[in-house]
Amino acid sequence: MEIRLGKMLQMLRAEKKCTQEDIANALHITPQAVSKWEREESLPDITLLPQLACFFGVTVDKLLGVEESKKRESISGYKEESRRLHNIGRISDAVTVWRKALEEFPEDTECLDGLMNSLHFLPNDEKTKADLNETISTAEKILSNSTDEKFRRNATQILIYDLPLAGRIEEAEKLAESAPNMFLSSEIFLEYICAMKGDNEKGREICIDSVFTILQMINNLFYGLCNFNKENYELNIKINETYIRLCDAIFDDGFYGFFNGFLLAHHYRLAKLYTDFKNDEEKAEYHLKKAAKCALDLDSLPQKITYRSSIFGDGYEYDMRCTSKNSDKSAAHDLLYRLDNNGLDDTTFDRYREKDWFKNIVRHLMV
């Protein structure tokens, strides 16, 4: 992110609290010339650059944005490493990466954002109260110091999720109430703008991205509906089955990509529900086999995948490196851990352990 000369001059002038006329007098030029520099309608003569830098007490490199460009390049390296670590479930290592970045670039908003996100996504069994408090204080620092709407929105989202965990639920509720509703999202507006401009390629990309986002939101909302109706087992079954049918309709070629992770959870819940409240072994077997397939399919995905569902037309490429895992273990390993009841106080599937079909599922997950 290179800062151009005009913007740099405005920033330095604001820091020094001087006028365009002050600069003009120091360099023996007209204020109109300085104004044109700031509007980027013209550039100063190269012989004036040392004097201009001296006036502000900075290097010529800083004046031209070279230092800022090098800084952004370095931060981009930290960001790429953090993304790689998130993708393989090594979140605590990503926290270390951003701590190192902040040692090099103290108070940088992008580095603070990286640290905040990594702390937030630490697995529950690793996250301490100190981690939670640091997540919140980092988000509050971003809101206090940054005017960049992207970073402010992200910090607000993190606060809404983490403040209740720190006993500050009223503050989280106020932030949530002040957030715009879904129909005020940039995606809704940009889809309209693309339609008006006739930009079909960008419009298509925005629409498919939005379908993916909405499908993730529906997953979260359905999970909430199940929690709010814990005692209504019939409704819980219907909710989980509805999400599966929705995915089947959208991904009509049977390729679910990273949505295998969501489907795994829905099939697993259904297996438990049909076991605990319906005593239906056939349905439990069906959903556990589906859960196992989802786990294995998720683990076998390459870094870049292409969705070829009929509603996506010519296909839609997705970079799996953009996803974050909360564990460095495979999905098959996590499901096997649950089925083997290792350390879990859950005996739901004990009645099936000697069944051939259950043993086959465990055997496939162990491959």
C-alpha positions as CSV (number, residue, x, y, z in Angstrom):
1,M,0.0,0.0,0.0
2,E,2.1,2.9,-1.3
3,I,1.3,6.3,0.0
4,R,1.6,8.9,-2.8
5,L,3.4,12.2,-2.4
6,G,0.2,14.3,-2.2
7,K,-1.2,12.4,0.6
8,M,2.1,12.2,2.4
9,L,2.4,16.0,2.2
10,Q,-1.1,16.4,3.7
11,M,-0.2,14.0,6.6
12,L,3.1,15.7,7.3
13,R,1.6,19.2,7.2
14,A,-1.1,18.1,9.6
15,E,1.5,16.7,12.0
16,K,3.6,19.8,11.8
17,K,0.5,22.1,12.0
18,C,1.7,24.3,9.2
19,T,0.0,25.8,6.1
20,Q,0.7,25.5,2.4
21,E,2.0,29.1,2.6
22,D,4.5,28.1,5.3
23,I,5.9,25.5,2.9
24,A,5.9,27.9,0.0
25,N,7.8,30.5,2.0
26,A,10.5,28.0,3.1
27,L,11.0,26.8,-0.5
28,H,10.6,30.2,-2.2
29,I,7.7,29.0,-4.4
30,T,4.0,29.9,-4.6
31,P,1.3,28.4,-2.3
32,Q,-0.5,27.4,-5.5
33,A,2.4,25.1,-6.4
34,V,2.1,23.3,-3.0
35,S,-1.6,23.0,-3.5
36,K,-1.1,21.3,-6.8
37,W,1.4,18.8,-5.2
38,E,-1.2,17.9,-2.6
39,R,-3.9,17.5,-5.2
40,E,-1.4,15.4,-7.3
41,E,-1.9,17.6,-10.3
42,S,1.9,18.1,-10.5
43,L,5.1,17.0,-8.8
44,P,7.9,19.2,-7.2
45,D,11.1,19.5,-9.1
46,I,13.6,16.8,-8.0
47,T,16.0,19.5,-6.7
48,L,13.3,20.6,-4.2
49,L,12.9,17.2,-2.6
50,P,15.8,17.5,-0.1
51,Q,14.6,20.9,1.0
52,L,11.0,19.7,1.3
53,A,12.2,16.7,3.4
54,C,14.3,18.9,5.6
55,F,11.4,21.2,6.2
56,F,9.4,18.3,7.7
57,G,12.4,16.7,9.4
58,V,12.0,13.4,7.4
59,T,14.1,11.5,4.8
60,V,13.4,11.8,1.1
61,D,12.4,8.1,1.2
62,K,9.7,8.8,3.7
63,L,8.5,11.8,1.8
64,L,8.1,9.7,-1.3
65,G,6.4,6.9,0.6
66,V,9.3,4.5,0.0
67,E,9.6,3.7,3.7
68,E,5.8,3.1,4.0
69,S,5.9,0.9,0.9
70,K,8.7,-1.3,2.5
71,K,6.8,-1.4,5.7
72,R,3.6,-2.7,4.0
73,E,5.6,-5.2,2.1
74,S,7.1,-6.6,5.3
75,I,3.6,-6.6,7.0
76,S,2.3,-8.5,3.9
77,G,4.9,-11.2,4.7
78,Y,3.7,-11.5,8.3
79,K,0.1,-11.6,7.0
80,E,0.8,-14.5,4.5
81,E,2.6,-16.5,7.2
82,S,-0.3,-15.9,9.6
83,R,-2.8,-17.1,7.0
84,R,-0.7,-20.3,6.4
85,L,-0.7,-21.0,10.1
86,H,-4.4,-20.4,10.5
87,N,-5.1,-22.7,7.5
88,I,-3.3,-25.6,9.3
89,G,-4.8,-24.9,12.7
90,R,-1.6,-23.5,14.4
91,I,-3.3,-20.4,15.7
92,S,-1.0,-19.9,18.7
93,D,1.9,-19.7,16.3
94,A,0.0,-17.1,14.3
95,V,-0.3,-15.1,17.6
96,T,3.5,-15.3,17.9
97,V,3.9,-14.0,14.4
98,W,1.8,-10.9,15.0
99,R,3.6,-10.2,18.3
100,K,6.8,-10.2,16.4
101,A,5.3,-7.9,13.8
102,L,4.2,-5.4,16.5
103,E,7.7,-5.4,17.9
104,E,8.9,-4.2,14.5
105,F,5.9,-1.9,13.8
106,P,4.4,-0.8,17.1
107,E,0.7,0.4,17.0
108,D,0.3,-0.4,13.3
109,T,-3.4,-1.0,12.8
110,E,-3.0,-4.0,10.4
111,C,-0.7,-5.7,12.9
112,L,-3.1,-5.0,15.7
113,D,-5.9,-6.5,13.6
114,G,-3.9,-9.6,12.9
115,L,-3.1,-10.1,16.6
116,M,-6.7,-9.5,17.6
117,N,-8.0,-12.1,15.1
118,S,-5.5,-14.7,16.0
119,L,-6.2,-14.3,19.7
120,H,-9.9,-14.5,19.1
121,F,-9.6,-17.8,17.1
122,L,-7.4,-19.5,19.6
123,P,-9.0,-22.9,20.5
124,N,-11.0,-22.9,23.7
125,D,-8.7,-25.4,25.4
126,E,-5.7,-23.0,24.7
127,K,-7.3,-19.7,25.3
128,T,-6.7,-18.1,28.7
129,K,-8.5,-15.3,30.5
130,A,-5.5,-13.1,29.7
131,D,-5.8,-14.0,26.0
132,L,-9.5,-12.9,26.1
133,N,-8.7,-9.6,27.8
134,E,-5.9,-8.9,25.3
135,T,-8.3,-9.6,22.4
136,I,-10.8,-7.1,23.9
137,S,-8.1,-4.4,24.7
138,T,-6.6,-4.8,21.2
139,A,-10.0,-4.3,19.5
140,E,-10.7,-1.3,21.7
141,K,-7.4,0.2,20.7
142,I,-8.2,-0.2,17.0
143,L,-11.6,1.5,17.5
144,S,-9.9,4.3,19.5
145,N,-7.0,4.9,17.0
146,S,-8.1,3.9,13.6
147,T,-10.4,5.7,11.1
148,D,-10.3,2.8,8.6
149,E,-13.8,1.4,8.4
150,K,-12.6,-2.1,7.5
151,F,-10.6,-2.5,10.6
152,R,-13.2,-0.8,12.8
153,R,-15.9,-3.2,11.6
154,N,-13.7,-6.2,12.3
155,A,-12.9,-4.9,15.8
156,T,-16.6,-4.2,16.5
157,Q,-17.5,-7.8,15.4
158,I,-14.8,-9.3,17.7
159,L,-16.0,-7.2,20.6
160,I,-19.6,-8.3,20.2
161,Y,-18.5,-11.9,20.4
162,D,-15.9,-11.6,23.2
163,L,-17.3,-9.0,25.5
164,P,-20.0,-11.3,26.9
165,L,-17.3,-13.9,27.7
166,A,-15.7,-11.3,29.9
167,G,-18.9,-10.5,31.7
168,R,-19.6,-7.3,29.7
169,I,-22.7,-8.4,27.8
170,E,-24.5,-5.0,28.0
171,E,-21.6,-3.4,26.1
172,A,-21.7,-6.1,23.5
173,E,-25.5,-5.6,23.2
174,K,-25.1,-1.9,22.5
175,L,-22.5,-2.5,19.8
176,A,-24.8,-5.2,18.2
177,E,-27.8,-2.9,18.2
178,S,-25.7,-0.1,16.5
179,A,-24.5,-2.5,13.7
180,P,-26.3,-2.2,10.3
181,N,-28.7,-4.9,9.3
182,M,-28.0,-7.5,6.5
183,F,-29.7,-5.4,3.8
184,L,-27.2,-2.6,4.4
185,S,-24.2,-4.7,3.5
186,S,-21.7,-3.6,0.8
187,E,-22.4,-6.8,-1.1
188,I,-26.1,-5.8,-1.6
189,F,-25.1,-2.4,-2.8
190,L,-22.3,-3.5,-5.0
191,E,-24.5,-6.1,-6.7
192,Y,-26.9,-3.3,-7.6
193,I,-24.0,-1.1,-8.9
194,C,-22.6,-3.9,-11.0
195,A,-26.1,-4.4,-12.5
196,M,-26.4,-0.7,-13.3
197,K,-22.9,-0.7,-14.9
198,G,-23.4,-3.9,-16.8
199,D,-20.4,-5.4,-15.1
200,N,-21.5,-9.0,-15.3
201,E,-18.2,-10.7,-14.3
202,K,-17.8,-8.7,-11.1
203,G,-21.5,-8.9,-10.4
204,R,-21.4,-12.7,-10.7
205,E,-18.5,-13.0,-8.4
206,I,-20.2,-10.8,-5.7
207,C,-23.4,-12.8,-6.0
208,I,-21.6,-16.2,-5.5
209,D,-19.5,-14.8,-2.7
210,S,-22.7,-13.6,-1.0
211,V,-24.4,-17.0,-1.5
212,F,-21.4,-18.6,0.3
213,T,-21.6,-16.0,3.1
214,I,-25.4,-16.4,3.5
215,L,-25.1,-20.2,3.6
216,Q,-22.6,-19.8,6.5
217,M,-24.9,-17.4,8.2
218,I,-27.8,-19.8,7.9
219,N,-25.6,-22.5,9.4
220,N,-25.0,-20.2,12.4
221,L,-28.6,-19.2,12.7
222,F,-29.9,-22.8,12.5
223,Y,-27.4,-23.7,15.2
224,G,-28.9,-20.9,17.3
225,L,-32.4,-22.1,16.6
226,C,-31.4,-25.6,17.9
227,N,-29.9,-24.1,21.1
228,F,-33.0,-22.0,21.7
229,N,-35.2,-25.0,21.3
230,K,-33.1,-27.7,23.1
231,E,-36.1,-29.6,24.4
232,N,-37.9,-29.7,21.1
233,Y,-36.1,-32.7,19.5
234,E,-38.5,-33.0,16.5
235,L,-37.7,-29.4,15.6
236,N,-34.0,-30.0,16.1
237,I,-34.1,-32.9,13.6
238,K,-36.1,-30.8,11.1
239,I,-33.6,-27.8,11.4
240,N,-30.5,-30.0,10.8
241,E,-32.2,-31.9,7.9
242,T,-33.3,-28.6,6.3
243,Y,-29.7,-27.3,6.2
244,I,-28.5,-30.5,4.6
245,R,-31.3,-30.3,1.9
246,L,-30.4,-26.7,1.3
247,C,-26.8,-27.6,0.6
248,D,-27.9,-30.5,-1.6
249,A,-29.9,-28.0,-3.7
250,I,-27.1,-25.5,-4.0
251,F,-24.3,-28.0,-4.6
252,D,-26.3,-30.2,-6.9
253,D,-23.2,-32.0,-8.3
254,G,-22.4,-33.4,-4.8
255,F,-19.2,-31.4,-4.3
256,Y,-19.5,-29.4,-1.1
257,G,-16.0,-28.1,-0.7
258,F,-15.3,-26.5,2.6
259,F,-19.1,-26.7,3.5
260,N,-18.3,-30.4,4.3
261,G,-17.3,-29.0,7.7
262,F,-20.7,-27.6,8.3
263,L,-22.5,-30.7,6.9
264,L,-20.3,-33.0,9.1
265,A,-21.6,-31.2,12.2
266,H,-25.3,-31.5,11.0
267,H,-25.0,-35.2,10.2
268,Y,-23.3,-35.9,13.6
269,R,-26.0,-34.0,15.5
270,L,-28.7,-36.0,13.6
271,A,-27.0,-39.3,14.4
272,K,-27.1,-38.3,18.1
273,L,-30.8,-37.2,17.9
274,Y,-31.9,-40.3,16.1
275,T,-30.1,-42.4,18.7
276,D,-31.1,-40.6,21.9
277,F,-34.7,-39.7,21.1
278,K,-35.8,-41.9,18.3
279,N,-33.8,-45.1,19.0
280,D,-33.5,-45.4,15.2
281,E,-30.3,-47.3,14.4
282,E,-30.8,-47.1,10.6
283,K,-31.0,-43.3,10.6
284,A,-28.1,-43.1,13.0
285,E,-26.0,-45.3,10.8
286,Y,-26.9,-43.3,7.7
287,H,-25.9,-40.0,9.3
288,L,-22.7,-41.2,10.9
289,K,-21.6,-42.6,7.5
290,K,-22.4,-39.2,5.9
291,A,-20.5,-37.4,8.7
292,A,-17.4,-39.7,8.1
293,K,-17.6,-39.0,4.3
294,C,-17.8,-35.3,4.9
295,A,-14.7,-35.5,7.2
296,L,-12.7,-37.5,4.7
297,D,-13.7,-35.2,1.8
298,L,-12.8,-32.1,3.8
299,D,-9.4,-33.5,4.6
300,S,-8.7,-34.4,1.0
301,L,-9.4,-30.9,-0.5
302,P,-6.5,-29.3,-2.3
303,Q,-5.5,-25.7,-1.6
304,K,-7.6,-24.4,-4.6
305,I,-10.9,-25.9,-5.4
306,T,-13.6,-25.2,-8.1
307,Y,-17.3,-25.4,-7.4
308,R,-19.2,-26.6,-10.5
309,S,-22.7,-26.6,-9.2
310,S,-25.2,-25.7,-12.0
311,I,-26.1,-22.4,-10.4
312,F,-22.5,-21.3,-10.6
313,G,-22.4,-21.5,-14.4
314,D,-18.8,-22.0,-15.6
315,G,-17.5,-22.8,-12.2
316,Y,-16.3,-20.8,-9.2
317,E,-12.7,-21.1,-7.9
318,Y,-12.1,-20.9,-4.1
319,D,-8.8,-20.6,-2.3
320,M,-8.8,-22.9,0.8
321,R,-5.9,-21.0,2.2
322,C,-8.4,-18.3,3.1
323,T,-10.0,-20.6,5.6
324,S,-9.0,-20.9,9.3
325,K,-9.0,-24.1,11.4
326,N,-9.3,-24.2,15.2
327,S,-7.2,-27.3,15.4
328,D,-4.1,-28.7,13.7
329,K,-5.8,-32.1,13.7
330,S,-7.7,-33.5,10.7
331,A,-11.5,-33.5,10.5
332,A,-11.3,-37.3,10.4
333,H,-9.2,-37.3,13.6
334,D,-11.7,-35.0,15.4
335,L,-14.7,-37.1,14.4
336,L,-12.8,-40.3,15.4
337,Y,-12.1,-38.7,18.8
338,R,-15.8,-38.2,19.3
339,L,-16.8,-41.6,18.2
340,D,-14.2,-43.3,20.3
341,N,-15.4,-41.3,23.3
342,N,-11.8,-40.4,24.3
343,G,-12.2,-38.1,27.2
344,L,-15.8,-37.2,26.3
345,D,-18.6,-37.7,28.8
346,D,-20.9,-39.0,26.1
347,T,-22.1,-42.6,25.8
348,T,-24.6,-42.0,22.9
349,F,-23.0,-44.4,20.5
350,D,-21.9,-47.1,23.0
351,R,-24.7,-49.3,21.9
352,Y,-23.3,-49.4,18.4
353,R,-19.6,-50.1,19.1
354,E,-19.8,-53.8,18.4
355,K,-21.8,-53.4,15.2
356,D,-19.9,-54.1,12.0
357,W,-21.1,-50.9,10.4
358,F,-19.8,-48.8,13.3
359,K,-16.4,-50.6,13.2
360,N,-16.2,-49.9,9.4
361,I,-16.7,-46.2,10.0
362,V,-14.0,-46.1,12.6
363,R,-11.7,-48.1,10.3
364,H,-12.2,-45.7,7.4
365,L,-11.5,-42.7,9.6
366,M,-8.3,-44.2,10.8
367,V,-6.9,-44.6,7.2
